[in-house]
Amino acid sequence: MLEWVRATLPMDLDMPRMIEQKIESMLDKEKEVIMDAHIEGQRVFDKFPHTQWTNNQAEQYYNETFNTKEK
């Protein structure tokens, strides 16, 4: 969505910049939700204890799935 906004809307106007800022502010929360869902999915489908699946594994899944670089 963020790439589309930047490519499509004139970024020299206030409204597109506000949209861009709102999307950017939501990215960390979206990543957290995706990682939590990955951990929960592994727990449910693999029948392993929740503690077996770590945040590092979830972050690796996120980065591989969404082609992001680790920070």
Backbone as CSV, one residue per row, in Angstrom:
resi,resn,N_x,N_y,N_z,CA_x,CA_y,CA_z,C_x,C_y,C_z
1,MET,0.830,-1.182,0.000,0.000,0.000,0.000,0.879,1.252,0.000
2,LEU,1.900,1.231,0.845,2.778,2.398,0.942,3.467,2.670,-0.389
3,GLU,3.944,1.630,-1.045,4.588,1.815,-2.347,3.601,2.409,-3.354
4,TRP,2.354,1.944,-3.322,1.341,2.455,-4.244,1.080,3.935,-3.992
5,VAL,0.930,4.305,-2.714,0.690,5.712,-2.374,1.831,6.570,-2.893
6,ARG,3.047,6.135,-2.644,4.203,6.933,-3.069,4.306,7.032,-4.588
7,ALA,3.930,5.973,-5.286,4.045,5.965,-6.747,2.878,6.664,-7.433
8,THR,1.731,6.705,-6.783,0.514,7.163,-7.444,0.106,8.583,-7.079
9,LEU,0.229,8.929,-5.822,-0.271,10.228,-5.363,0.816,11.301,-5.411
10,PRO,0.425,12.539,-5.656,1.408,13.632,-5.654,1.861,13.916,-4.215
11,MET,3.089,13.571,-3.906,3.571,13.651,-2.533,3.882,15.079,-2.085
12,ASP,3.661,16.047,-2.932,3.881,17.432,-2.526,2.622,18.050,-1.909
13,LEU,1.560,17.260,-1.749,0.323,17.739,-1.130,0.198,17.191,0.288
14,ASP,-0.580,17.881,1.123,-0.726,17.465,2.522,-1.412,16.120,2.691
15,MET,-2.501,15.872,1.966,-3.270,14.643,2.158,-2.453,13.377,1.845
16,PRO,-1.756,13.306,0.712,-0.931,12.120,0.463,0.151,11.926,1.526
17,ARG,0.715,13.002,2.009,1.728,12.888,3.067,1.115,12.365,4.367
18,MET,-0.105,12.790,4.667,-0.793,12.297,5.867,-1.097,10.804,5.716
19,ILE,-1.509,10.391,4.529,-1.774,8.971,4.272,-0.482,8.167,4.423
20,GLU,0.595,8.671,3.856,1.894,8.013,3.960,2.312,7.854,5.419
21,GLN,2.168,8.898,6.198,2.549,8.848,7.611,1.693,7.850,8.390
22,LYS,0.415,7.792,8.088,-0.478,6.856,8.768,-0.092,5.413,8.448
23,ILE,0.178,5.131,7.186,0.592,3.778,6.794,1.893,3.415,7.496
24,GLU,2.866,4.311,7.472,4.147,4.042,8.124,3.968,3.771,9.619
25,SER,3.051,4.496,10.257,2.843,4.319,11.696,2.217,2.961,12.022
26,MET,1.583,2.344,11.042,0.900,1.072,11.269,1.765,-0.142,10.903
27,LEU,2.914,0.049,10.275,3.727,-1.059,9.799,4.257,-1.939,10.933
28,ASP,4.720,-1.358,12.016,5.248,-2.156,13.125,4.153,-3.018,13.745
29,LYS,2.972,-2.454,13.921,1.856,-3.221,14.480,1.471,-4.360,13.539
30,GLU,1.439,-4.095,12.246,1.113,-5.140,11.267,2.133,-6.276,11.345
31,LYS,3.407,-5.931,11.436,4.456,-6.942,11.546,4.255,-7.778,12.811
32,GLU,3.959,-7.127,13.927,3.737,-7.825,15.195,2.565,-8.815,15.086
33,VAL,1.487,-8.391,14.474,0.313,-9.254,14.322,0.638,-10.457,13.438
34,ILE,1.366,-10.235,12.350,1.743,-11.330,11.455,2.645,-12.323,12.178
35,MET,3.610,-11.830,12.933,4.511,-12.717,13.670,3.753,-13.508,14.724
36,ASP,2.844,-12.866,15.453,2.035,-13.569,16.457,1.184,-14.654,15.807
37,ALA,0.625,-14.351,14.650,-0.195,-15.337,13.944,0.654,-16.515,13.492
38,HIS,1.861,-16.257,13.074,2.765,-17.338,12.667,3.065,-18.254,13.853
39,ILE,3.405,-17.665,14.982,3.699,-18.457,16.184,2.478,-19.281,16.582
40,GLU,1.321,-18.671,16.603,0.100,-19.382,16.990,-0.224,-20.488,15.985
41,GLY,-0.045,-20.222,14.710,-0.300,-21.239,13.694,0.620,-22.435,13.844
42,GLN,1.866,-22.174,14.131,2.813,-23.277,14.354,2.404,-24.089,15.577
43,ARG,1.991,-23.402,16.618,1.593,-24.085,17.848,0.375,-24.973,17.613
44,VAL,-0.598,-24.463,16.929,-1.842,-25.198,16.704,-1.626,-26.373,15.759
45,PHE,-0.990,-26.125,14.626,-0.887,-27.167,13.615,0.208,-28.186,13.901
46,ASP,1.252,-27.794,14.567,2.334,-28.728,14.862,2.210,-29.361,16.238
47,LYS,1.267,-28.873,17.027,1.005,-29.387,18.373,2.248,-29.353,19.261
48,PHE,3.068,-28.319,19.067,4.212,-28.095,19.933,3.842,-27.030,20.959
49,PRO,4.499,-27.031,22.101,4.242,-25.958,23.085,4.565,-24.595,22.477
50,HIS,3.806,-23.609,22.884,3.966,-22.238,22.377,5.402,-21.753,22.515
51,THR,6.082,-22.141,23.582,7.434,-21.641,23.827,8.458,-22.182,22.845
52,GLN,8.117,-23.226,22.103,9.073,-23.773,21.154,9.280,-22.832,19.966
53,TRP,8.278,-22.039,19.655,8.374,-21.133,18.519,8.753,-19.747,19.023
54,THR,9.878,-19.266,18.573,10.422,-18.018,19.102,10.080,-16.825,18.219
55,ASN,10.265,-15.661,18.787,10.082,-14.433,18.018,11.088,-14.356,16.876
56,ASN,12.297,-14.893,17.089,13.298,-14.882,16.018,12.823,-15.698,14.820
57,GLN,12.219,-16.863,15.085,11.692,-17.688,13.997,10.538,-16.964,13.303
58,ALA,9.695,-16.324,14.076,8.570,-15.592,13.500,9.075,-14.412,12.672
59,GLU,10.095,-13.739,13.151,10.641,-12.610,12.392,11.300,-13.097,11.104
60,GLN,11.976,-14.240,11.177,12.567,-14.815,9.970,11.470,-15.143,8.954
61,TYR,10.374,-15.740,9.425,9.238,-16.028,8.549,8.718,-14.734,7.909
62,TYR,8.543,-13.707,8.722,8.038,-12.418,8.225,8.961,-11.864,7.147
63,ASN,10.250,-11.838,7.437,11.214,-11.273,6.489,11.254,-12.061,5.186
64,GLU,11.208,-13.393,5.286,11.227,-14.218,4.081,9.937,-14.047,3.279
65,THR,8.808,-13.982,3.971,7.520,-13.899,3.298,7.315,-12.549,2.634
66,PHE,7.719,-11.496,3.298,7.472,-10.153,2.791,8.711,-9.497,2.216
67,ASN,9.772,-10.289,2.007,10.998,-9.823,1.350,11.547,-8.560,1.994
68,THR,11.634,-8.561,3.298,12.213,-7.401,3.977,13.598,-7.752,4.476
69,LYS,14.372,-6.744,4.716,15.700,-6.951,5.274,15.585,-6.893,6.786
70,GLU,16.356,-7.763,7.459,16.354,-7.724,8.925,17.010,-6.431,9.370
71,LYS,16.449,-5.864,10.437,16.980,-4.601,10.953,17.950,-4.876,12.071
